[in-house]
Amino acid sequence: MDHVLCDYAAGFVNHKAKYPALAYPQSKPGLYESLDPIPDAIESYTWLHEHPKLDVYILTAPSIKNPHSYAEKRIWVEKYLGMAVVENLIISPHKHLNKGDYLIDDMPSGKGQNNFEGQLILFGSEEFPDWSSVTRYFKTKIES
């Protein structure tokens, strides 16, 4: 979710400016639910979610030292993607425990991505720099 669907980097900078004395400004409520979507993320996710050949979930790791992150991530999903997608929200610091064919993530490791049984789509990489490239890839896989 962070750095893939929503712009955590910009949100962190804004939150740090709001709470400059805090070493970990993400510990203050409001950061996660205030994040802006990444360009084309909402449209691309909606296309994937509504495709009849796909069963799509959002798998996001929480900030385990920030209990607000759990609720705020859920609020963000409802705000931008709707209640139907909330039912497909998984919040876990252990991404490798989930089953699937694909995992779209911005990190190759750190939360179990490297042990995920399916294929890792590394968002922000040379091959998948943005949502347009991810959507094109899935259109080729699904519609071929």
Solvent accessible surface area in square Angstrom, and as a share of the most:
residue,aa,sasa,rsa
1,M,15,0.07
2,D,30,0.16
3,H,71,0.32
4,V,6,0.04
5,L,9,0.04
6,C,0,0.00
7,D,43,0.23
8,Y,36,0.14
9,A,56,0.43
10,A,48,0.37
11,G,9,0.09
12,F,63,0.26
13,V,99,0.57
14,N,101,0.52
15,H,10,0.04
16,K,70,0.30
17,A,78,0.60
18,K,136,0.58
19,Y,57,0.22
20,P,95,0.60
21,A,104,0.81
22,L,58,0.29
23,A,80,0.62
24,Y,151,0.57
25,P,0,0.00
26,Q,39,0.17
27,S,53,0.34
28,K,78,0.33
29,P,70,0.44
30,G,23,0.22
31,L,1,0.00
32,Y,8,0.03
33,E,64,0.29
34,S,71,0.46
35,L,2,0.01
36,D,95,0.49
37,P,40,0.25
38,I,30,0.15
39,P,106,0.67
40,D,74,0.38
41,A,0,0.00
42,I,39,0.20
43,E,115,0.52
44,S,9,0.06
45,Y,8,0.03
46,T,50,0.29
47,W,65,0.23
48,L,7,0.03
49,H,48,0.22
50,E,122,0.55
51,H,24,0.11
52,P,128,0.81
53,K,144,0.61
54,L,48,0.24
55,D,110,0.57
56,V,29,0.16
57,Y,107,0.41
58,I,8,0.04
59,L,22,0.11
60,T,2,0.01
61,A,16,0.13
62,P,7,0.04
63,S,29,0.19
64,I,114,0.58
65,K,184,0.78
66,N,4,0.02
67,P,99,0.62
68,H,78,0.35
69,S,0,0.00
70,Y,88,0.33
71,A,57,0.44
72,E,8,0.04
73,K,1,0.00
74,R,75,0.27
75,I,73,0.37
76,W,0,0.00
77,V,0,0.00
78,E,74,0.33
79,K,131,0.55
80,Y,60,0.23
81,L,24,0.12
82,G,27,0.26
83,M,104,0.47
84,A,67,0.52
85,V,5,0.03
86,V,23,0.13
87,E,141,0.63
88,N,26,0.13
89,L,28,0.14
90,I,58,0.30
91,I,49,0.25
92,S,19,0.12
93,P,42,0.26
94,H,91,0.41
95,K,12,0.05
96,H,65,0.29
97,L,120,0.59
98,N,29,0.15
99,K,151,0.64
100,G,36,0.35
101,D,109,0.57
102,Y,76,0.29
103,L,12,0.06
104,I,39,0.20
105,D,6,0.03
106,D,36,0.19
107,M,103,0.46
108,P,69,0.43
109,S,50,0.32
110,G,68,0.65
111,K,84,0.36
112,G,11,0.11
113,Q,7,0.03
114,N,99,0.51
115,N,96,0.49
116,F,20,0.08
117,E,127,0.57
118,G,27,0.26
119,Q,75,0.34
120,L,51,0.25
121,I,0,0.00
122,L,56,0.28
123,F,16,0.07
124,G,54,0.52
125,S,29,0.19
126,E,175,0.78
127,E,121,0.54
128,F,10,0.04
129,P,75,0.47
130,D,64,0.33
131,W,5,0.02
132,S,46,0.30
133,S,10,0.06
134,V,0,0.00
135,T,20,0.12
136,R,148,0.54
137,Y,48,0.18
138,F,9,0.04
139,K,85,0.36
140,T,89,0.52
141,K,103,0.43
142,I,21,0.10
143,E,111,0.50
144,S,123,0.79
